Amino acid sequence: MRRPAGVTLALLGLLLLAGCGAVPEVPAALAGLPLTHSVRGERALEDIARLHRRTILARDAFVAHYERDERVAMLYVSRAYATPLAWWQFSKMVQGIERGTPNAEGQFTHLKARQQDGLTVYSALGLGQVHYFYRSGPAIVWLAADPIVARPALDETLRRVR
């Protein structure tokens, strides 16, 4: 069945609007750990692409490093051009972890999914940290944290970064 041109343009417009908006602000602290440094925009997209060993199609991103008393958390947030693109990228990421495909830093194990605060939140272990990741509209959020601060960091991230 062929759609009228007006309907196709309207659908395309809705898809583009779904991806509008910037990446949320970088939190100044996370689970009691102060922000030690962060990058945003093109530099953050390059850092994220290096971890994935490929270019990430996103309109904006930030990478934030939190640390105190040898406790560390890293927050990676990207915003795709549209929600369907974020959904596709996120699905590929989950499938890669399920297959055991390592990224530039290493391999993740013990992949689990659960519902929290209205989102499907995945967790995995790797590189001595707990990793939580989720998709919220066009945003993809990845939190890597030392085990002792992982849960409180996740709870704060879910409240602040959507």
PyMOL commands that place a pseudoatom at each C-alpha (Angstrom):
pseudoatom trace, name=CA, resn=MET, resi=1, chain=A, elem=C, hetatm=0, pos=[0.000, 0.000, 0.000]
pseudoatom trace, name=CA, resn=ARG, resi=2, chain=A, elem=C, hetatm=0, pos=[1.408, 3.359, -1.006]
pseudoatom trace, name=CA, resn=ARG, resi=3, chain=A, elem=C, hetatm=0, pos=[1.244, 6.280, 1.437]
pseudoatom trace, name=CA, resn=PRO, resi=4, chain=A, elem=C, hetatm=0, pos=[0.358, 9.781, 0.224]
pseudoatom trace, name=CA, resn=ALA, resi=5, chain=A, elem=C, hetatm=0, pos=[3.408, 12.094, 0.117]
pseudoatom trace, name=CA, resn=GLY, resi=6, chain=A, elem=C, hetatm=0, pos=[1.970, 14.294, 2.876]
pseudoatom trace, name=CA, resn=VAL, resi=7, chain=A, elem=C, hetatm=0, pos=[1.715, 11.359, 5.285]
pseudoatom trace, name=CA, resn=THR, resi=8, chain=A, elem=C, hetatm=0, pos=[5.291, 10.302, 4.523]
pseudoatom trace, name=CA, resn=LEU, resi=9, chain=A, elem=C, hetatm=0, pos=[6.568, 13.849, 5.132]
pseudoatom trace, name=CA, resn=ALA, resi=10, chain=A, elem=C, hetatm=0, pos=[4.603, 14.085, 8.372]
pseudoatom trace, name=CA, resn=LEU, resi=11, chain=A, elem=C, hetatm=0, pos=[6.084, 10.795, 9.612]
pseudoatom trace, name=CA, resn=LEU, resi=12, chain=A, elem=C, hetatm=0, pos=[9.584, 11.936, 8.682]
pseudoatom trace, name=CA, resn=GLY, resi=13, chain=A, elem=C, hetatm=0, pos=[9.020, 15.198, 10.551]
pseudoatom trace, name=CA, resn=LEU, resi=14, chain=A, elem=C, hetatm=0, pos=[7.876, 13.338, 13.659]
pseudoatom trace, name=CA, resn=LEU, resi=15, chain=A, elem=C, hetatm=0, pos=[10.961, 11.117, 13.548]
pseudoatom trace, name=CA, resn=LEU, resi=16, chain=A, elem=C, hetatm=0, pos=[13.228, 14.139, 13.328]
pseudoatom trace, name=CA, resn=LEU, resi=17, chain=A, elem=C, hetatm=0, pos=[11.419, 15.923, 16.150]
pseudoatom trace, name=CA, resn=ALA, resi=18, chain=A, elem=C, hetatm=0, pos=[11.782, 12.812, 18.307]
pseudoatom trace, name=CA, resn=GLY, resi=19, chain=A, elem=C, hetatm=0, pos=[15.543, 13.337, 18.199]
pseudoatom trace, name=CA, resn=CYS, resi=20, chain=A, elem=C, hetatm=0, pos=[15.457, 17.048, 18.981]
pseudoatom trace, name=CA, resn=GLY, resi=21, chain=A, elem=C, hetatm=0, pos=[17.016, 18.378, 22.127]
pseudoatom trace, name=CA, resn=ALA, resi=22, chain=A, elem=C, hetatm=0, pos=[20.473, 18.375, 23.559]
pseudoatom trace, name=CA, resn=VAL, resi=23, chain=A, elem=C, hetatm=0, pos=[22.180, 15.865, 25.780]
pseudoatom trace, name=CA, resn=PRO, resi=24, chain=A, elem=C, hetatm=0, pos=[21.305, 16.604, 29.427]
pseudoatom trace, name=CA, resn=GLU, resi=25, chain=A, elem=C, hetatm=0, pos=[23.685, 18.646, 31.553]
pseudoatom trace, name=CA, resn=VAL, resi=26, chain=A, elem=C, hetatm=0, pos=[26.710, 16.891, 33.009]
pseudoatom trace, name=CA, resn=PRO, resi=27, chain=A, elem=C, hetatm=0, pos=[25.997, 16.197, 36.711]
pseudoatom trace, name=CA, resn=ALA, resi=28, chain=A, elem=C, hetatm=0, pos=[28.466, 17.993, 39.029]
pseudoatom trace, name=CA, resn=ALA, resi=29, chain=A, elem=C, hetatm=0, pos=[28.660, 14.908, 41.270]
pseudoatom trace, name=CA, resn=LEU, resi=30, chain=A, elem=C, hetatm=0, pos=[27.502, 11.309, 41.170]
pseudoatom trace, name=CA, resn=ALA, resi=31, chain=A, elem=C, hetatm=0, pos=[27.015, 9.069, 44.225]
pseudoatom trace, name=CA, resn=GLY, resi=32, chain=A, elem=C, hetatm=0, pos=[29.166, 11.404, 46.310]
pseudoatom trace, name=CA, resn=LEU, resi=33, chain=A, elem=C, hetatm=0, pos=[31.949, 11.439, 43.730]
pseudoatom trace, name=CA, resn=PRO, resi=34, chain=A, elem=C, hetatm=0, pos=[32.806, 14.885, 42.372]
pseudoatom trace, name=CA, resn=LEU, resi=35, chain=A, elem=C, hetatm=0, pos=[33.181, 15.498, 38.656]
pseudoatom trace, name=CA, resn=THR, resi=36, chain=A, elem=C, hetatm=0, pos=[36.912, 15.596, 37.931]
pseudoatom trace, name=CA, resn=HIS, resi=37, chain=A, elem=C, hetatm=0, pos=[36.689, 16.255, 34.200]
pseudoatom trace, name=CA, resn=SER, resi=38, chain=A, elem=C, hetatm=0, pos=[34.386, 15.935, 31.232]
pseudoatom trace, name=CA, resn=VAL, resi=39, chain=A, elem=C, hetatm=0, pos=[34.284, 16.402, 27.482]
pseudoatom trace, name=CA, resn=ARG, resi=40, chain=A, elem=C, hetatm=0, pos=[31.306, 17.241, 25.322]
pseudoatom trace, name=CA, resn=GLY, resi=41, chain=A, elem=C, hetatm=0, pos=[30.404, 17.352, 21.660]
pseudoatom trace, name=CA, resn=GLU, resi=42, chain=A, elem=C, hetatm=0, pos=[32.789, 16.129, 18.981]
pseudoatom trace, name=CA, resn=ARG, resi=43, chain=A, elem=C, hetatm=0, pos=[35.509, 15.093, 21.446]
pseudoatom trace, name=CA, resn=ALA, resi=44, chain=A, elem=C, hetatm=0, pos=[33.028, 13.001, 23.452]
pseudoatom trace, name=CA, resn=LEU, resi=45, chain=A, elem=C, hetatm=0, pos=[31.718, 11.380, 20.268]
pseudoatom trace, name=CA, resn=GLU, resi=46, chain=A, elem=C, hetatm=0, pos=[35.316, 10.499, 19.316]
pseudoatom trace, name=CA, resn=ASP, resi=47, chain=A, elem=C, hetatm=0, pos=[35.933, 8.948, 22.758]
pseudoatom trace, name=CA, resn=ILE, resi=48, chain=A, elem=C, hetatm=0, pos=[32.745, 6.878, 22.529]
pseudoatom trace, name=CA, resn=ALA, resi=49, chain=A, elem=C, hetatm=0, pos=[33.547, 5.828, 18.944]
pseudoatom trace, name=CA, resn=ARG, resi=50, chain=A, elem=C, hetatm=0, pos=[36.999, 4.645, 20.056]
pseudoatom trace, name=CA, resn=LEU, resi=51, chain=A, elem=C, hetatm=0, pos=[35.401, 2.387, 22.686]
pseudoatom trace, name=CA, resn=HIS, resi=52, chain=A, elem=C, hetatm=0, pos=[33.064, 0.899, 20.073]
pseudoatom trace, name=CA, resn=ARG, resi=53, chain=A, elem=C, hetatm=0, pos=[35.734, 0.731, 17.363]
pseudoatom trace, name=CA, resn=ARG, resi=54, chain=A, elem=C, hetatm=0, pos=[33.338, 2.522, 14.996]
pseudoatom trace, name=CA, resn=THR, resi=55, chain=A, elem=C, hetatm=0, pos=[31.693, 5.860, 14.369]
pseudoatom trace, name=CA, resn=ILE, resi=56, chain=A, elem=C, hetatm=0, pos=[28.571, 6.494, 16.408]
pseudoatom trace, name=CA, resn=LEU, resi=57, chain=A, elem=C, hetatm=0, pos=[25.754, 8.313, 14.636]
pseudoatom trace, name=CA, resn=ALA, resi=58, chain=A, elem=C, hetatm=0, pos=[24.799, 10.890, 17.234]
pseudoatom trace, name=CA, resn=ARG, resi=59, chain=A, elem=C, hetatm=0, pos=[24.106, 14.595, 17.337]
pseudoatom trace, name=CA, resn=ASP, resi=60, chain=A, elem=C, hetatm=0, pos=[25.731, 15.250, 20.723]
pseudoatom trace, name=CA, resn=ALA, resi=61, chain=A, elem=C, hetatm=0, pos=[27.405, 13.474, 23.620]
pseudoatom trace, name=CA, resn=PHE, resi=62, chain=A, elem=C, hetatm=0, pos=[29.304, 13.899, 26.846]
pseudoatom trace, name=CA, resn=VAL, resi=63, chain=A, elem=C, hetatm=0, pos=[31.764, 11.768, 28.770]
pseudoatom trace, name=CA, resn=ALA, resi=64, chain=A, elem=C, hetatm=0, pos=[32.166, 12.541, 32.474]
pseudoatom trace, name=CA, resn=HIS, resi=65, chain=A, elem=C, hetatm=0, pos=[34.723, 11.193, 34.964]
pseudoatom trace, name=CA, resn=TYR, resi=66, chain=A, elem=C, hetatm=0, pos=[33.934, 11.125, 38.698]
pseudoatom trace, name=CA, resn=GLU, resi=67, chain=A, elem=C, hetatm=0, pos=[36.450, 10.184, 41.356]
pseudoatom trace, name=CA, resn=ARG, resi=68, chain=A, elem=C, hetatm=0, pos=[37.164, 10.396, 45.091]
pseudoatom trace, name=CA, resn=ASP, resi=69, chain=A, elem=C, hetatm=0, pos=[39.311, 8.222, 47.351]
pseudoatom trace, name=CA, resn=GLU, resi=70, chain=A, elem=C, hetatm=0, pos=[40.129, 5.805, 44.516]
pseudoatom trace, name=CA, resn=ARG, resi=71, chain=A, elem=C, hetatm=0, pos=[36.422, 5.252, 43.791]
pseudoatom trace, name=CA, resn=VAL, resi=72, chain=A, elem=C, hetatm=0, pos=[35.593, 5.910, 40.158]
pseudoatom trace, name=CA, resn=ALA, resi=73, chain=A, elem=C, hetatm=0, pos=[32.550, 6.265, 37.938]
pseudoatom trace, name=CA, resn=MET, resi=74, chain=A, elem=C, hetatm=0, pos=[32.351, 7.178, 34.263]
pseudoatom trace, name=CA, resn=LEU, resi=75, chain=A, elem=C, hetatm=0, pos=[29.206, 8.398, 32.552]
pseudoatom trace, name=CA, resn=TYR, resi=76, chain=A, elem=C, hetatm=0, pos=[28.836, 8.245, 28.761]
pseudoatom trace, name=CA, resn=VAL, resi=77, chain=A, elem=C, hetatm=0, pos=[25.743, 9.854, 27.248]
pseudoatom trace, name=CA, resn=SER, resi=78, chain=A, elem=C, hetatm=0, pos=[24.946, 10.268, 23.569]
pseudoatom trace, name=CA, resn=ARG, resi=79, chain=A, elem=C, hetatm=0, pos=[21.877, 11.623, 21.825]
pseudoatom trace, name=CA, resn=ALA, resi=80, chain=A, elem=C, hetatm=0, pos=[21.055, 10.116, 18.441]
pseudoatom trace, name=CA, resn=TYR, resi=81, chain=A, elem=C, hetatm=0, pos=[19.543, 12.113, 15.598]
pseudoatom trace, name=CA, resn=ALA, resi=82, chain=A, elem=C, hetatm=0, pos=[16.243, 10.270, 16.147]
pseudoatom trace, name=CA, resn=THR, resi=83, chain=A, elem=C, hetatm=0, pos=[14.763, 7.789, 18.616]
pseudoatom trace, name=CA, resn=PRO, resi=84, chain=A, elem=C, hetatm=0, pos=[14.592, 4.909, 16.084]
pseudoatom trace, name=CA, resn=LEU, resi=85, chain=A, elem=C, hetatm=0, pos=[18.325, 5.306, 15.410]
pseudoatom trace, name=CA, resn=ALA, resi=86, chain=A, elem=C, hetatm=0, pos=[19.068, 5.202, 19.151]
pseudoatom trace, name=CA, resn=TRP, resi=87, chain=A, elem=C, hetatm=0, pos=[16.888, 2.103, 19.473]
pseudoatom trace, name=CA, resn=TRP, resi=88, chain=A, elem=C, hetatm=0, pos=[18.808, 0.400, 16.637]
pseudoatom trace, name=CA, resn=GLN, resi=89, chain=A, elem=C, hetatm=0, pos=[22.229, 1.367, 18.043]
pseudoatom trace, name=CA, resn=PHE, resi=90, chain=A, elem=C, hetatm=0, pos=[21.245, 0.229, 21.528]
pseudoatom trace, name=CA, resn=SER, resi=91, chain=A, elem=C, hetatm=0, pos=[19.942, -3.097, 20.199]
pseudoatom trace, name=CA, resn=LYS, resi=92, chain=A, elem=C, hetatm=0, pos=[23.236, -3.707, 18.373]
pseudoatom trace, name=CA, resn=MET, resi=93, chain=A, elem=C, hetatm=0, pos=[25.169, -2.947, 21.558]
pseudoatom trace, name=CA, resn=VAL, resi=94, chain=A, elem=C, hetatm=0, pos=[23.100, -5.424, 23.601]
pseudoatom trace, name=CA, resn=GLN, resi=95, chain=A, elem=C, hetatm=0, pos=[23.458, -8.084, 20.888]
pseudoatom trace, name=CA, resn=GLY, resi=96, chain=A, elem=C, hetatm=0, pos=[27.239, -7.608, 20.818]
pseudoatom trace, name=CA, resn=ILE, resi=97, chain=A, elem=C, hetatm=0, pos=[27.483, -8.106, 24.572]
pseudoatom trace, name=CA, resn=GLU, resi=98, chain=A, elem=C, hetatm=0, pos=[25.211, -11.171, 24.368]
pseudoatom trace, name=CA, resn=ARG, resi=99, chain=A, elem=C, hetatm=0, pos=[27.542, -12.656, 21.722]
pseudoatom trace, name=CA, resn=GLY, resi=100, chain=A, elem=C, hetatm=0, pos=[30.581, -11.887, 23.869]
pseudoatom trace, name=CA, resn=THR, resi=101, chain=A, elem=C, hetatm=0, pos=[32.042, -9.454, 21.332]
pseudoatom trace, name=CA, resn=PRO, resi=102, chain=A, elem=C, hetatm=0, pos=[34.745, -7.421, 23.105]
pseudoatom trace, name=CA, resn=ASN, resi=103, chain=A, elem=C, hetatm=0, pos=[34.991, -3.671, 22.657]
pseudoatom trace, name=CA, resn=ALA, resi=104, chain=A, elem=C, hetatm=0, pos=[38.262, -1.725, 22.598]
pseudoatom trace, name=CA, resn=GLU, resi=105, chain=A, elem=C, hetatm=0, pos=[38.594, -2.028, 26.382]
pseudoatom trace, name=CA, resn=GLY, resi=106, chain=A, elem=C, hetatm=0, pos=[37.592, -5.643, 26.924]
pseudoatom trace, name=CA, resn=GLN, resi=107, chain=A, elem=C, hetatm=0, pos=[34.709, -8.055, 27.213]
pseudoatom trace, name=CA, resn=PHE, resi=108, chain=A, elem=C, hetatm=0, pos=[31.558, -7.859, 29.331]
pseudoatom trace, name=CA, resn=THR, resi=109, chain=A, elem=C, hetatm=0, pos=[29.859, -10.760, 31.111]
pseudoatom trace, name=CA, resn=HIS, resi=110, chain=A, elem=C, hetatm=0, pos=[26.758, -11.485, 33.200]
pseudoatom trace, name=CA, resn=LEU, resi=111, chain=A, elem=C, hetatm=0, pos=[24.405, -9.390, 31.052]
pseudoatom trace, name=CA, resn=LYS, resi=112, chain=A, elem=C, hetatm=0, pos=[21.041, -8.881, 32.741]
pseudoatom trace, name=CA, resn=ALA, resi=113, chain=A, elem=C, hetatm=0, pos=[18.007, -6.692, 32.067]
pseudoatom trace, name=CA, resn=ARG, resi=114, chain=A, elem=C, hetatm=0, pos=[15.453, -5.358, 34.502]
pseudoatom trace, name=CA, resn=GLN, resi=115, chain=A, elem=C, hetatm=0, pos=[12.814, -2.642, 34.720]
pseudoatom trace, name=CA, resn=GLN, resi=116, chain=A, elem=C, hetatm=0, pos=[13.626, 0.401, 36.830]
pseudoatom trace, name=CA, resn=ASP, resi=117, chain=A, elem=C, hetatm=0, pos=[11.999, 3.829, 36.856]
pseudoatom trace, name=CA, resn=GLY, resi=118, chain=A, elem=C, hetatm=0, pos=[10.040, 3.008, 33.703]
pseudoatom trace, name=CA, resn=LEU, resi=119, chain=A, elem=C, hetatm=0, pos=[13.104, 1.999, 31.674]
pseudoatom trace, name=CA, resn=THR, resi=120, chain=A, elem=C, hetatm=0, pos=[14.759, -1.276, 30.740]
pseudoatom trace, name=CA, resn=VAL, resi=121, chain=A, elem=C, hetatm=0, pos=[18.137, -1.075, 32.438]
pseudoatom trace, name=CA, resn=TYR, resi=122, chain=A, elem=C, hetatm=0, pos=[20.863, -3.537, 31.475]
pseudoatom trace, name=CA, resn=SER, resi=123, chain=A, elem=C, hetatm=0, pos=[23.794, -4.450, 33.660]
pseudoatom trace, name=CA, resn=ALA, resi=124, chain=A, elem=C, hetatm=0, pos=[27.036, -6.263, 32.927]
pseudoatom trace, name=CA, resn=LEU, resi=125, chain=A, elem=C, hetatm=0, pos=[30.372, -6.872, 34.590]
pseudoatom trace, name=CA, resn=GLY, resi=126, chain=A, elem=C, hetatm=0, pos=[33.740, -6.080, 33.088]
pseudoatom trace, name=CA, resn=LEU, resi=127, chain=A, elem=C, hetatm=0, pos=[37.044, -4.307, 33.617]
pseudoatom trace, name=CA, resn=GLY, resi=128, chain=A, elem=C, hetatm=0, pos=[36.601, -4.546, 37.394]
pseudoatom trace, name=CA, resn=GLN, resi=129, chain=A, elem=C, hetatm=0, pos=[33.439, -2.429, 37.309]
pseudoatom trace, name=CA, resn=VAL, resi=130, chain=A, elem=C, hetatm=0, pos=[29.682, -2.734, 37.158]
pseudoatom trace, name=CA, resn=HIS, resi=131, chain=A, elem=C, hetatm=0, pos=[28.210, -1.325, 33.955]
pseudoatom trace, name=CA, resn=TYR, resi=132, chain=A, elem=C, hetatm=0, pos=[24.623, -0.102, 33.643]
pseudoatom trace, name=CA, resn=PHE, resi=133, chain=A, elem=C, hetatm=0, pos=[23.139, 1.111, 30.415]
pseudoatom trace, name=CA, resn=TYR, resi=134, chain=A, elem=C, hetatm=0, pos=[19.765, 2.171, 29.114]
pseudoatom trace, name=CA, resn=ARG, resi=135, chain=A, elem=C, hetatm=0, pos=[18.025, 4.067, 26.347]
pseudoatom trace, name=CA, resn=SER, resi=136, chain=A, elem=C, hetatm=0, pos=[15.609, 6.918, 26.971]
pseudoatom trace, name=CA, resn=GLY, resi=137, chain=A, elem=C, hetatm=0, pos=[14.145, 8.269, 23.730]
pseudoatom trace, name=CA, resn=PRO, resi=138, chain=A, elem=C, hetatm=0, pos=[17.088, 9.338, 21.567]
pseudoatom trace, name=CA, resn=ALA, resi=139, chain=A, elem=C, hetatm=0, pos=[19.547, 9.213, 24.501]
pseudoatom trace, name=CA, resn=ILE, resi=140, chain=A, elem=C, hetatm=0, pos=[21.795, 6.249, 25.248]
pseudoatom trace, name=CA, resn=VAL, resi=141, chain=A, elem=C, hetatm=0, pos=[23.320, 6.259, 28.725]
pseudoatom trace, name=CA, resn=TRP, resi=142, chain=A, elem=C, hetatm=0, pos=[26.212, 4.074, 29.912]
pseudoatom trace, name=CA, resn=LEU, resi=143, chain=A, elem=C, hetatm=0, pos=[27.472, 4.164, 33.482]
pseudoatom trace, name=CA, resn=ALA, resi=144, chain=A, elem=C, hetatm=0, pos=[30.674, 2.337, 34.465]
pseudoatom trace, name=CA, resn=ALA, resi=145, chain=A, elem=C, hetatm=0, pos=[31.285, 2.391, 38.216]
pseudoatom trace, name=CA, resn=ASP, resi=146, chain=A, elem=C, hetatm=0, pos=[33.309, 0.685, 40.892]
pseudoatom trace, name=CA, resn=PRO, resi=147, chain=A, elem=C, hetatm=0, pos=[31.092, -1.858, 42.688]
pseudoatom trace, name=CA, resn=ILE, resi=148, chain=A, elem=C, hetatm=0, pos=[30.913, 0.095, 45.955]
pseudoatom trace, name=CA, resn=VAL, resi=149, chain=A, elem=C, hetatm=0, pos=[29.319, 3.141, 44.271]
pseudoatom trace, name=CA, resn=ALA, resi=150, chain=A, elem=C, hetatm=0, pos=[27.555, 1.447, 41.351]
pseudoatom trace, name=CA, resn=ARG, resi=151, chain=A, elem=C, hetatm=0, pos=[23.974, 1.242, 42.712]
pseudoatom trace, name=CA, resn=PRO, resi=152, chain=A, elem=C, hetatm=0, pos=[23.805, 4.761, 44.166]
pseudoatom trace, name=CA, resn=ALA, resi=153, chain=A, elem=C, hetatm=0, pos=[25.394, 6.102, 40.964]
pseudoatom trace, name=CA, resn=LEU, resi=154, chain=A, elem=C, hetatm=0, pos=[22.775, 4.294, 38.882]
pseudoatom trace, name=CA, resn=ASP, resi=155, chain=A, elem=C, hetatm=0, pos=[19.911, 5.639, 40.995]
pseudoatom trace, name=CA, resn=GLU, resi=156, chain=A, elem=C, hetatm=0, pos=[21.189, 9.214, 40.616]
pseudoatom trace, name=CA, resn=THR, resi=157, chain=A, elem=C, hetatm=0, pos=[21.829, 8.772, 36.901]
pseudoatom trace, name=CA, resn=LEU, resi=158, chain=A, elem=C, hetatm=0, pos=[18.292, 7.510, 36.320]
pseudoatom trace, name=CA, resn=ARG, resi=159, chain=A, elem=C, hetatm=0, pos=[16.880, 10.563, 38.114]
pseudoatom trace, name=CA, resn=ARG, resi=160, chain=A, elem=C, hetatm=0, pos=[19.066, 13.089, 36.287]
pseudoatom trace, name=CA, resn=VAL, resi=161, chain=A, elem=C, hetatm=0, pos=[19.878, 11.739, 32.830]
pseudoatom trace, name=CA, resn=ARG, resi=162, chain=A, elem=C, hetatm=0, pos=[17.056, 10.834, 30.462]
for i in range(1, 162): cmd.bond("trace and resi %d" % i, "trace and resi %d" % (i + 1))
show_as sticks, trace
zoom trace
